[in-house]
């Protein structure tokens, strides 16, 4: 018997708000946020559902905390970088986080009581743009268009019937059968000559669109500042 505990029992890990939130995120990752209940969450952490209310006030407070954890996983704009590189890296990080927590997409900007990680994230993004000389108006435009693209792309990606090159290859024969070239020539051309080609990379689709948006923001910023800047063409390869 373990002399440090009565009856030799292993001490129970104390229940904390952080532990509850991490368990809730894990459950939502597995089954979606709609299936999350206090009963299931209590079972996951080994307590009765009522015990959870010592750490979260209600379901909305639980969701606030879960979204705050998700925001905390997204890389913040790094100091010492130009704004364009910082925004690109932050967007790629956000997409990767949302690929792990697809349920969170619908809640990212809907919380009325954002937590400290959420506020820190937004403040860092806005601060990066303001430090680069963006006006308040252009900062707002850039902030919203980037987030709309990131969340929209992540939502669209989540609904695709394939996620990896292997899955794409496995689905190719069925897709080709259902999209005959004779009936839908343009759709069939896009599918067979691009999407269903070996090595098709959906990461590149995201980064191609992201670079177009960043280039457009940069052009708008230059015009507002009265600058004429000669820039190289956008990168043709996806970052890893």
VENGI-V487749 format. One record per residue. N is the residue number from 0. RES is the residue in one letter. SS is DSSP state (h for helix, s for strand, l for the rest). NEAR is the number of other C-alpha atoms within 8 Angstrom. D_FIRST is the distance of its C-alpha to the first C-alpha in whole Angstrom. Layout:
BEGIN
[[N,RES,SS,NEAR,D_FIRST] [N,RES,SS,NEAR,D_FIRST]]
END
This chain:
BEGIN
[[0,X,l,4,0] [1,X,l,8,4] [2,X,l,6,6] [3,X,l,5,9] [4,X,l,9,8] [5,X,h,7,9] [6,X,h,6,7] [7,X,h,9,5] [8,X,l,7,8] [9,X,l,5,10] [10,X,l,5,13] [11,X,l,4,16] [12,X,l,4,19] [13,X,l,4,22] [14,X,l,7,25] [15,X,l,7,28] [16,X,h,8,31] [17,X,h,6,31] [18,X,h,9,28] [19,X,h,13,30] [20,X,h,12,33] [21,X,h,10,32] [22,X,h,11,31] [23,X,h,12,34] [24,X,h,10,36] [25,X,h,8,34] [26,X,h,12,35] [27,X,h,14,38] [28,X,h,12,38] [29,X,h,6,37] [30,X,h,9,39] [31,X,l,10,42] [32,X,h,10,42] [33,X,h,6,43] [34,X,h,7,40] [35,X,l,12,38] [36,X,l,6,37] [37,X,h,8,35] [38,X,h,8,33] [39,X,h,9,32] [40,X,h,14,31] [41,X,h,13,29] [42,X,h,10,27] [43,X,h,8,27] [44,X,h,10,25] [45,X,l,6,23] [46,X,l,9,25] [47,X,l,9,28] [48,X,h,12,31] [49,X,h,6,32] [50,X,h,9,29] [51,X,h,12,31] [52,X,h,9,34] [53,X,h,7,32] [54,X,l,9,33] [55,X,l,10,36] [56,X,l,9,39] [57,X,l,7,40] [58,X,h,7,41] [59,X,h,7,43] [60,X,h,9,41] [61,X,h,12,39] [62,X,h,8,41] [63,X,h,12,43] [64,X,h,10,39] [65,X,h,12,39] [66,X,h,12,42] [67,X,h,13,42] [68,X,h,11,39] [69,X,h,11,41] [70,X,h,10,44] [71,X,h,10,42] [72,X,h,7,41] [73,X,l,11,45] [74,X,l,9,46] [75,X,l,8,49] [76,X,l,11,52] [77,X,l,6,52] [78,X,l,4,54] [79,X,l,4,57] [80,X,l,7,58] [81,X,l,7,61] [82,X,h,9,60] [83,X,h,8,61] [84,X,h,8,58] [85,X,h,12,56] [86,X,h,10,57] [87,X,h,11,56] [88,X,h,10,53] [89,X,h,12,52] [90,X,h,10,53] [91,X,h,9,52] [92,X,h,10,48] [93,X,h,11,49] [94,X,h,11,50] [95,X,h,8,47] [96,X,h,11,44] [97,X,h,11,46] [98,X,h,9,46] [99,X,h,7,42] [100,X,l,12,42] [101,X,h,11,45] [102,X,h,9,45] [103,X,h,11,45] [104,X,h,11,49] [105,X,h,7,50] [106,X,h,8,48] [107,X,l,8,49] [108,X,l,5,52] [109,X,l,6,51] [110,X,l,8,49] [111,X,l,4,50] [112,X,l,5,48] [113,X,l,9,47] [114,X,l,9,44] [115,X,h,7,44] [116,X,h,10,44] [117,X,h,12,46] [118,X,h,9,49] [119,X,h,8,48] [120,X,h,12,49] [121,X,h,8,52] [122,X,h,8,53] [123,X,h,10,53] [124,X,h,12,55] [125,X,h,10,57] [126,X,h,8,57] [127,X,h,11,58] [128,X,h,11,61] [129,X,h,11,62] [130,X,h,7,62] [131,X,l,8,64] [132,X,l,6,67] [133,X,l,11,66] [134,X,l,7,68] [135,X,h,7,66] [136,X,h,7,68] [137,X,h,9,67] [138,X,h,12,63] [139,X,h,8,63] [140,X,h,8,65] [141,X,h,9,63] [142,X,h,10,59] [143,X,h,8,60] [144,X,h,8,62] [145,X,h,11,59] [146,X,h,8,56] [147,X,h,8,58] [148,X,h,9,58] [149,X,h,11,55] [150,X,h,10,54] [151,X,h,8,56] [152,X,h,9,56] [153,X,h,13,52] [154,X,h,10,53] [155,X,h,8,55] [156,X,h,8,53] [157,X,h,8,51] [158,X,h,6,53] [159,X,l,7,54] [160,X,l,4,54] [161,X,l,8,53] [162,X,l,8,50] [163,X,l,6,51] [164,X,h,11,54] [165,X,h,6,52] [166,X,h,9,52] [167,X,h,11,56] [168,X,h,10,57] [169,X,h,7,55] [170,X,h,9,57] [171,X,h,9,60] [172,X,h,8,62] [173,X,h,7,61] [174,X,h,8,62] [175,X,h,11,66] [176,X,h,7,66] [177,X,h,6,66] [178,X,l,10,68] [179,X,l,10,71] [180,X,l,10,73] [181,X,l,5,77] [182,X,l,6,75] [183,X,l,9,73] [184,X,h,9,75] [185,X,h,7,73] [186,X,h,9,70] [187,X,h,12,70] [188,X,h,10,71] [189,X,h,9,68] [190,X,h,10,66] [191,X,h,10,67] [192,X,h,8,68] [193,X,h,9,65] [194,X,h,8,62] [195,X,l,11,62] [196,X,l,8,63] [197,X,l,6,60] [198,X,l,5,58] [199,X,l,9,59] [200,X,l,7,57] [201,X,h,6,56] [202,X,h,7,55] [203,X,h,9,58] [204,X,h,8,60] [205,X,h,9,58] [206,X,h,11,58] [207,X,h,9,62] [208,X,h,8,62] [209,X,h,11,60] [210,X,h,10,63] [211,X,h,9,66] [212,X,h,9,64] [213,X,h,10,64] [214,X,h,8,67] [215,X,h,8,69] [216,X,h,9,67] [217,X,h,9,68] [218,X,h,8,72] [219,X,h,8,72] [220,X,h,10,70] [221,X,h,11,73] [222,X,h,9,76] [223,X,h,7,75] [224,X,l,6,75] [225,X,l,6,78] [226,X,l,7,77] [227,X,l,6,78] [228,X,l,5,75] [229,X,l,4,75] [230,X,l,4,72] [231,X,l,4,71] [232,X,l,4,70] [233,X,l,6,67] [234,X,l,5,64] [235,X,l,5,64] [236,X,l,5,61] [237,X,l,8,57] [238,X,l,4,55] [239,X,l,2,52]]
END
